[in-house]
Amino acid sequence: MLKRAVWQGLVAGLTGAVVMTATEKLEQRLTGRPDSYVPARVLARLTGMPEARGVSRGGET
């Protein structure tokens, strides 16, 4: 029973991530909004990796 619940949770999470990503990409295409580099920058800070410099889009620095 626990194994089944774990699989259902994994499938639901993966499905949700796919749907949210597809929706975001559609919205970006319709509105012309650029990609966000904030998630990558946060991950770099949390893991102690150096941040990439010189990448700037849509006013982000």
PyMOL commands that set and color helices and strands:
alter all, ss='L'
color gray80, all
select helices_A, chain A and resi 2-31+38-47
alter helices_A, ss='H'
color red, helices_A
deselect
rebuild
show_as cartoon
